[in-house]
Amino acid sequence: MPKTAASRMGIGSWIILIVLLSLSVAAGVIVYFGWTLADGTDVPTSGYAAMAFGVIISLAIGFGLMALLFYSSRKGYDEPPVLIVPENDTVESKDVSETK
């Protein structure tokens, strides 16, 4: 009989799940109070300008990082490391040093 997902979860998984759900509920409560307590206030023009500036800078950073990611992938910088053995190092010398 196959095990279900609930039977495979240990106590650590349950603790993580409870903490994440409680953080989600707390964030929802904070959003609700922030939304309802700010009723009747207006955002000045400088606030909209600062928000637009922040969005533009965030998008520029995101686009730049994605461009660097694709560049490094295409140039081979993301390949796994390979051991390069010098030409003067022979197989016999490796075997002798490993047996000592």
N, C-alpha and C positions, 0 to 999 in steps of 0.2 A: 504494500500500500504506500503510495507516494506521500511524502511529507508536505504539508501546506506551508505557506509563507509564515503564518503566525506561529507554527510549531518550531520553525527554524530560527526564529528571532530569540536571542539571548537577552539577559537583563540589560546589558549595555545598549543594545539596539532599542529597547523600550525606553530607556532613560533619554537617549538622543531624540527619539520621536516625541516624547513628552516635552522636552526642552524646546524643540523646534516649533511644536504646536503652540506652546505658551508664548514664545516670542512672536509668532504670527498673530495671536490674539491681542497681545500688548500693542503691536504695531497698528492693528486695526482700531483699537481704542484711542490711541494717540492721533491717528488720522481723523477719526470721528470728532474728537474734541477740538482739534485744530481747525477742522472745517466749520464746525458750528460756532466756535467762539470768535472767529474772524468775520462774522456776519456784519455787513454794513461798513466795512472798511474798504477803501479804494487803494489801488496800487499806483504810486506816482509813475510818471514817464521814465524817470531814472531807474525805477525797479524793473520795468519792462526792458529797458536798454541793457541793464546788467544781466537779466535772464537770457536775452538773446545773445549777448556776448559769451556767456557761460556755455550755452548750447553750441554755439559756433566753435568755440575752443575745444569743447569735449568731442565734437564730431571730427575736428581736424586731428586731434590726438589719436582717436580711434582709427581714422583712415590711415594715418601715418604708421601706426603700429601694424595694421593689417598689411600695408604695403611692404614694410620690413619683413614681416612673416613670409609673404609670398616670395620676396627677393631672396631671402636666405634659403628657402626651400628649393628654389630654382637653381641657385648657385651651388648647392650641395653642402651647405653648412650644417644641415640637419641630419646628415648621414651618421650612422653609428661609428664609434671610434674603431680603428683597425690598427693592430700591432704591426709596426714596420720593423723588420729585423735587419740590422746592418749587414752588408755584403760579406764582411770579414768574419762574421759570426756563423760558424758551421753547426750542423746538427750534432756532430760528435761532441763538441765542446759543451752543448746544452745537456746532453746525456751525462757527461762526466760530472758537471756541476750539480745536477739534480741527485746523483747517487751519493754524494759526499755527506 
